[in-house]
Amino acid sequence: MKRVLVTGGSRGLGLAICEDLLVRGWSVVSCSRASTPAVEELREKHGERYSFHATDLSQPGAVDALTGAARLIDGVDAFVANAAVGTEGLLTLTSERVIRDCLEVNLTSTILLTRKVVKGMLARGGSLVFISSVAARTGFSGLSVYAATKGALVSFSKVLAREYGERGIRSNCVLPGFLETDMSATLPVEQRERLRRRTPLERLGTVGDVVGAVRFLLSDEARFVTGTELVVDGGFSA
């Protein structure tokens, strides 16, 4: 049975990825800042194949604590780096605390966790999937810090593909567009409508649209795919 670590798995895209992989027979380890009713449902339904750890990745020592609690030392076959916090507002109006929180969760903790995970994959190979964003490719006013972290993940992933390909470790990024999630639900109606009109497929994406891309990159069908960016944005960035 293959084992995967999914960060930010308590809701939205992360939760959907966990659900999909569990249905397909994976053993899933997930973390997020707090549990949710959906997490408890997965625990009841899938038993020992699913474990969740309440972890605030913005805090010092969180990665080491998760490593011990989730038995990452035993190794996983795949890592989906999905945990992220958003920032919104002009850079000059963004506080240092918000900037550092975004960097810690979206980038630093992901790098540290990847270091742990890769060590366990060296002998048997594995798959790394980093959830980036079309914001890494296209400039959006008010998303400077968030976009910086997502762009860094793309560069990070490409280097890992070079460094560890010979050990059978693949590294790829998924770049979702704007999705129908709790985060986008807070946007003004006018802004959501502008995003819809700018998208050739004339709708915002759903988490289901992105789950399939992650599933593909984790599968044997993607065995010759590494160092790439899979954009899932309905043509928004075309």
C-alpha positions in Angstrom: 0.0 0.0 0.0 1.4 3.4 -1.0 1.7 6.1 1.6 1.4 9.8 1.0 1.7 13.0 3.1 -0.7 15.8 2.2 -0.3 19.2 4.0 -3.2 21.5 4.3 -5.6 18.6 4.2 -8.5 19.7 6.4 -10.6 21.5 3.7 -10.7 22.6 0.1 -8.3 21.2 -2.3 -6.2 19.4 0.3 -9.2 17.6 1.7 -10.3 16.6 -1.8 -6.9 15.2 -2.6 -7.0 13.1 0.6 -10.4 11.8 -0.1 -9.5 10.8 -3.7 -6.3 9.0 -2.7 -8.1 7.1 0.1 -10.7 5.9 -2.3 -8.0 4.6 -4.5 -6.4 2.6 -1.7 -3.6 4.9 -0.6 -2.6 5.3 3.1 -2.9 9.0 3.8 -1.1 11.2 6.4 -2.4 14.7 6.5 -2.0 17.9 8.6 -3.5 21.3 9.0 -3.8 23.9 11.7 -7.0 22.3 13.1 -9.3 19.4 12.5 -12.7 19.8 10.8 -15.9 17.7 10.7 -14.8 16.5 7.3 -11.5 15.2 8.8 -13.4 13.4 11.5 -15.6 11.7 8.8 -12.5 10.5 7.0 -11.1 9.1 10.3 -14.3 7.1 10.9 -14.6 5.9 7.3 -11.0 4.9 6.6 -9.6 3.9 10.0 -5.9 3.2 10.2 -5.3 4.1 6.5 -5.9 7.8 7.4 -4.2 9.9 10.1 -4.5 13.6 10.7 -2.2 15.8 12.8 -3.1 19.3 13.9 0.0 21.2 13.1 0.7 25.0 12.7 3.5 25.0 10.1 4.1 28.7 10.8 5.6 27.8 14.2 9.2 26.9 15.0 9.7 23.2 15.5 6.4 22.3 13.8 8.1 20.3 11.0 10.2 18.2 13.5 7.1 17.6 15.6 5.1 16.4 12.6 8.0 14.2 11.5 7.9 12.4 14.8 4.1 12.2 15.2 3.4 11.1 11.6 6.3 8.6 11.6 7.8 10.3 8.5 11.1 8.6 9.4 9.5 5.4 8.1 9.1 7.1 4.7 6.3 8.0 2.3 6.0 7.2 -1.3 4.6 10.6 -2.2 4.3 14.2 -0.8 1.7 16.7 -1.9 2.7 20.1 -0.6 -0.6 21.9 -0.5 -0.6 23.9 2.8 -0.8 27.6 2.1 -2.0 30.9 3.5 -3.0 33.8 1.3 -2.2 37.5 1.5 -4.2 40.3 0.0 -3.2 43.9 -0.2 -0.5 46.2 -1.5 2.9 45.3 -0.3 3.4 48.6 1.5 0.2 47.9 3.5 1.1 44.3 4.4 2.5 43.8 7.9 5.7 42.0 8.6 3.8 39.4 10.6 1.6 38.6 7.7 4.6 38.4 5.3 6.6 36.1 7.6 3.5 33.9 8.2 3.0 33.5 4.5 6.7 32.7 3.9 6.8 30.1 6.8 3.7 28.2 5.8 3.9 28.4 2.0 7.6 28.1 1.5 9.9 27.4 4.5 7.9 24.6 6.0 7.5 23.0 2.6 11.2 23.1 2.0 12.0 21.6 5.4 9.3 18.9 5.0 10.6 18.0 1.6 14.1 17.6 3.0 12.7 15.0 5.5 10.6 13.3 2.9 13.3 13.0 0.2 15.7 11.3 2.7 13.2 8.5 3.0 12.7 8.3 -0.8 16.4 7.9 -1.7 16.4 4.2 -1.6 13.0 3.5 -3.3 12.0 6.6 -5.3 8.9 8.6 -5.0 6.8 11.5 -6.2 6.7 15.2 -5.1 3.8 17.4 -6.1 3.9 21.1 -5.1 0.7 23.1 -5.4 1.7 26.4 -6.8 -0.6 28.9 -8.5 -1.1 30.8 -11.7 -0.2 33.8 -9.6 3.4 32.5 -10.0 3.1 33.3 -13.8 0.7 36.2 -14.0 0.9 39.4 -12.0 -2.1 40.1 -9.8 -2.3 43.3 -7.8 -2.4 42.6 -4.1 -0.8 39.2 -4.2 2.9 40.0 -4.2 4.0 38.0 -1.2 1.7 35.0 -2.0 2.9 35.0 -5.6 6.5 35.2 -4.5 6.1 32.0 -2.4 4.3 30.2 -5.2 6.9 31.2 -7.8 9.6 29.9 -5.5 8.0 26.5 -5.3 8.2 26.2 -9.1 11.9 26.9 -9.0 12.4 24.6 -6.0 10.6 21.7 -7.8 12.6 22.0 -11.0 15.9 21.9 -9.1 14.8 18.8 -7.1 13.9 17.1 -10.4 17.5 17.6 -11.5 19.0 16.6 -8.1 17.1 13.5 -7.4 15.9 12.1 -10.7 18.6 9.5 -10.8 17.2 8.2 -7.5 13.8 7.7 -9.0 12.3 10.7 -7.4 10.0 12.8 -9.6 9.1 16.5 -8.8 6.4 18.5 -10.4 4.1 21.5 -9.8 0.4 22.0 -10.3 -0.6 25.6 -11.0 -4.4 26.0 -10.3 -6.3 29.0 -11.4 -9.0 30.7 -9.3 -11.1 28.0 -7.7 -14.5 27.9 -6.0 -13.2 27.6 -2.5 -13.8 29.3 0.9 -10.9 31.7 0.0 -12.5 32.8 -3.3 -15.9 33.1 -1.7 -14.8 36.1 0.2 -14.0 38.0 -3.1 -16.5 40.7 -4.1 -19.1 39.6 -6.7 -17.7 42.1 -9.2 -14.2 40.7 -8.9 -15.4 37.1 -9.2 -17.3 38.1 -12.4 -14.2 39.7 -13.9 -12.2 36.5 -13.2 -14.9 34.4 -14.9 -15.0 36.6 -18.0 -11.2 36.5 -18.3 -11.3 32.7 -18.2 -11.8 31.1 -21.7 -13.9 28.3 -20.2 -16.0 31.0 -18.6 -16.1 29.7 -15.0 -14.0 29.4 -12.0 -12.4 26.0 -11.4 -13.4 23.5 -8.8 -11.2 21.4 -6.5 -12.3 18.4 -8.6 -10.7 20.0 -11.6 -7.3 20.0 -9.8 -7.5 16.7 -8.0 -7.2 14.8 -11.3 -4.0 16.6 -12.2 -2.5 15.6 -8.8 -3.7 12.0 -9.2 -2.0 11.8 -12.6 1.3 13.2 -11.4 1.3 10.6 -8.5 0.5 7.7 -10.8 2.6 5.4 -12.9 1.2 7.0 -16.0 3.4 10.0 -15.1 6.5 7.9 -14.6 8.4 9.9 -17.3 7.1 13.3 -16.1 9.3 15.4 -13.9 10.4 19.0 -13.5 7.2 20.3 -15.2 4.4 22.7 -14.4 0.8 21.5 -15.0 -1.5 24.5 -15.3 -5.1 23.9 -14.4 -6.8 27.3 -14.9 -9.4 27.0 -17.7 -7.1 29.0 -20.0 -6.8 32.0 -17.6 -3.1 32.4 -18.2 -3.1 31.6 -21.9 
